[in-house]
């Protein structure tokens, strides 16, 4: 959980220099937190709430990946 907070702060800090992959790392940490919460909710019998948190990583990481692939495809083949 601490890693999630630190990653979120690194991405949200205004004017700070970011590693090019900081947003992706933050999204991975968020996905891990969602899956952990999903597992905990399911264990205490709150399956419907668990399902909502299980879907978030797909949306967060999938959206990030889709945007990157779309931009690459729109750019066309790289010059050789």
C-alpha positions as CSV (number, residue, x, y, z in Angstrom):
1,X,0.0,0.0,0.0
2,X,2.9,2.3,0.7
3,X,4.2,1.8,-2.8
4,X,0.8,2.8,-4.2
5,X,0.8,6.0,-2.2
6,X,4.4,6.8,-3.2
7,X,3.8,6.1,-6.9
8,X,0.6,8.3,-6.9
9,X,2.6,11.1,-5.2
10,X,5.4,10.8,-7.8
11,X,2.9,11.1,-10.7
12,X,0.8,13.9,-9.1
13,X,3.7,16.1,-7.9
14,X,3.5,19.3,-9.9
15,X,6.7,20.4,-11.7
16,X,8.6,17.3,-10.7
17,X,10.8,15.5,-13.1
18,X,9.2,12.1,-13.9
19,X,10.7,9.0,-15.2
20,X,9.1,8.2,-18.6
21,X,7.4,5.2,-17.1
22,X,6.2,6.7,-13.9
23,X,2.5,6.7,-14.9
24,X,2.7,3.1,-16.0
25,X,4.3,2.1,-12.7
26,X,1.7,4.0,-10.8
27,X,-1.1,2.2,-12.8
28,X,0.5,-1.2,-11.9
29,X,0.6,-0.3,-8.2
30,X,-3.1,0.8,-8.4
31,X,-4.0,-2.5,-10.1
32,X,-2.2,-4.5,-7.4
33,X,-4.1,-2.5,-4.7
34,X,-7.5,-3.2,-6.5
35,X,-6.7,-6.9,-6.7
36,X,-5.7,-7.1,-3.1
37,X,-8.9,-5.3,-2.1
38,X,-10.9,-7.6,-4.4
39,X,-9.4,-10.7,-2.6
40,X,-10.2,-9.3,0.8
41,X,-13.8,-8.4,-0.1
42,X,-14.4,-11.8,-1.6
43,X,-13.0,-13.5,1.5
44,X,-15.6,-11.7,3.7
45,X,-18.5,-12.5,1.4
46,X,-18.8,-9.3,-0.5
47,X,-18.5,-10.8,-4.0
48,X,-20.4,-8.0,-5.8
49,X,-18.0,-5.4,-4.4
50,X,-15.1,-7.6,-5.2
51,X,-16.1,-7.8,-8.8
52,X,-16.0,-4.0,-9.2
53,X,-12.5,-3.8,-7.9
54,X,-11.4,-6.8,-10.1
55,X,-12.5,-4.9,-13.2
56,X,-10.4,-1.7,-12.5
57,X,-7.0,-3.1,-13.5
58,X,-8.4,-4.1,-16.8
59,X,-9.7,-0.6,-17.4
60,X,-6.6,1.2,-16.1
61,X,-3.9,-0.9,-17.7
62,X,-5.9,-1.7,-20.8
63,X,-6.7,1.9,-21.4
64,X,-3.1,2.9,-21.1
65,X,-2.0,0.1,-23.4
66,X,-4.7,0.8,-26.0
67,X,-3.8,4.5,-26.2
68,X,-0.1,3.7,-26.8
69,X,-0.9,1.1,-29.5
70,X,-3.4,3.4,-31.2
71,X,-0.9,6.2,-31.4
72,X,1.7,3.8,-32.8
73,X,-0.6,2.5,-35.4
74,X,-1.7,6.1,-36.4
75,X,1.9,7.1,-36.8
76,X,2.5,4.4,-39.4
77,X,5.6,2.4,-40.1
78,X,8.9,3.8,-38.8
79,X,11.4,5.1,-41.3
80,X,14.2,2.7,-42.0
